[in-house]
Amino acid sequence: MESISKELHVSHSLLVWVFFVCCLILEGTISSIPLVLLFLLVLYVLFKKSWVFFVAFGTGIVLDILYLQSLGATSLFFIFFLLVIVLYEKKFEITTIPFVLYASFLGSGLFLWVFGYEHVFLQALFSSVLGVVLFGGVRYLCTRKLL
Amino acid sequence: MNKRSNIFVSCIVLGIISVVLLVLSPKLGLIRSAGEVLLTPVRSGGSFFITWFSKPSDNKRIQQLEQENAALQKQLVNQTQLQNENNALRDQFQTTSPQPSTLLPAQVIGALHFIPGVTSLESIIIDKGKKDAIKIGQTVVYKNNVVGKISTISDHMAVVLLVSNTSLSFPAKTSQTNALGILRGKGNGEMILEQVVLSDTLKTTDVVVPFLDATGQNTSFAPNLIVGKIVSVDKKTSNLFQQAQVKSQIDFAKLSMVFVLVN
């Protein structure tokens, strides 16, 4: 798995960051699907770097401002979620589709439940599929320059 | 191992900062205000997306008829109120008019988690907040129709729970038959007038208004506001109460300006 993170470099693809900002805007305005959470999961699973936590903190603050929630609530959830992923890294192979699928489903479901959204199960199900699509897309975008 | 320890250190430091922010959040109004001002274009973009994709009326004639219908409903409520007052005066019973309320105009700048045609609109965001003397619980109206109530406020913005939101309920009555009940939002733009005693009459097309007690003081509603119109009645003699489905006269997705009752 170290070999995968050595091949990938997020700076290789500006598109990934454009995508990320679009997800942030979409989630902050019209979508209740936790797009940013899914993106953070994918970023950590692929790169396994500490900067993902800083991105999680910053985007959490932005979402709290857009949602008119208490500052720090969403950041705390994102960091806690990523910490759980870090802890599982030793036990499981995390850079795989099944892991991303389960983590997306459980993470989204917990996020939607904690922050009081409706139709938690359906949205979590949709999020898990979206998470896998994001995983494939980001991995492709970050490796294509090396091909 | 070094990389993992870096990750754990980052996680702990950022976690502690998040907890501190959460605890101190009520005192961080300045940071929140600055953030809201910076992010207003983002929210306006989302609002633009919503109004652009909202399905417009197919026909100008239909739009005209909708406006005429709304104006006639308003006249009907005013007329019924005048008639009731006339009857009361004739019986030598004096009624007092409620104090006129102050209306504060506010632009609709966003709608949380609403995708036209996919999800239903449950709340909107307006560009007025604490600095404009807005308070939680105040009513928001549009052209004599109740839009909703303010549920969350910051310095420059406020979240308005629409009258069809499941979290909202208040006493209401019908305009023509004076049937009293509790109006509760059901989501998806629908409302229900429930807990109406069987002896009261509910008629379809009757208008539902907020219930004001004899002194005209009930929460933050003003007289002659319209909540919606009854579209169907559910009355079974085996039940203790009857209920009716109520639909609002306005399309919340098309609102760009609303008014806050600040008195």
Contacts between the chains, C-beta under 8 A, distances in Angstrom:
chain1	res1	chain2	res2	distance
A	25	B	42	5.6
A	25	B	45	7.0
A	25	B	46	7.3
A	28	B	39	7.6
A	28	B	42	6.3
A	28	B	43	7.6
A	28	B	46	7.4
A	29	B	42	6.7
A	29	B	43	6.2
A	29	B	45	7.0
A	29	B	46	2.6
A	29	B	47	7.6
A	29	B	49	7.4
A	29	B	110	6.1
A	29	B	112	8.0
A	30	B	46	5.3
A	30	B	49	6.5
A	30	B	50	6.7
A	30	B	111	7.3
A	30	B	113	6.6
A	30	B	114	5.9
A	30	B	115	5.4
A	31	B	113	6.6
A	31	B	115	6.9
A	32	B	112	7.9
A	32	B	113	3.8
A	32	B	119	7.1
A	48	B	3	7.6
A	48	B	7	7.8
A	49	B	3	7.8
A	49	B	7	7.7
A	50	B	3	7.8
A	50	B	6	4.8
A	50	B	7	4.7
A	50	B	9	7.8
A	50	B	10	4.1
A	50	B	11	7.9
A	53	B	7	7.1
A	53	B	10	4.6
A	53	B	11	5.6
A	53	B	14	5.3
A	54	B	10	6.9
A	54	B	14	6.9
A	56	B	14	7.5
A	57	B	14	4.6
A	57	B	17	7.1
A	57	B	18	6.7
A	60	B	18	7.2
A	61	B	21	7.6
A	61	B	35	7.5
A	62	B	35	7.5
A	62	B	39	7.0
A	65	B	32	6.2
A	65	B	35	3.9
A	65	B	36	6.0
A	65	B	39	5.8
A	66	B	39	6.0
A	66	B	42	7.0
A	66	B	43	6.7
A	67	B	112	7.0
A	68	B	125	7.5
A	68	B	152	5.0
A	68	B	153	7.8
A	68	B	154	5.4
A	68	B	157	6.3
A	68	B	158	8.0
A	68	B	159	5.6
A	70	B	22	5.6
A	70	B	25	4.0
A	70	B	26	7.9
A	71	B	21	4.7
A	71	B	22	7.0
A	71	B	25	4.7
A	71	B	28	5.6
A	71	B	31	6.9
A	71	B	32	6.4
A	72	B	17	7.7
A	72	B	18	4.3
A	72	B	19	6.8
A	72	B	20	7.4
A	72	B	21	3.2
A	72	B	22	3.7
A	72	B	25	6.3
A	73	B	22	5.9
A	75	B	14	7.2
A	75	B	17	8.0
A	75	B	18	4.3
A	75	B	21	7.2
A	76	B	15	6.6
A	76	B	18	4.0
A	76	B	19	6.5
A	76	B	22	6.3
A	79	B	11	5.9
A	79	B	14	5.3
A	79	B	15	5.0
A	79	B	18	6.2
A	80	B	15	7.2
A	82	B	11	7.1
A	83	B	11	5.0
A	83	B	15	7.5
A	86	B	4	7.7
A	86	B	7	5.8
A	86	B	8	7.4
A	86	B	11	7.0
A	117	B	113	7.5
A	118	B	187	7.7
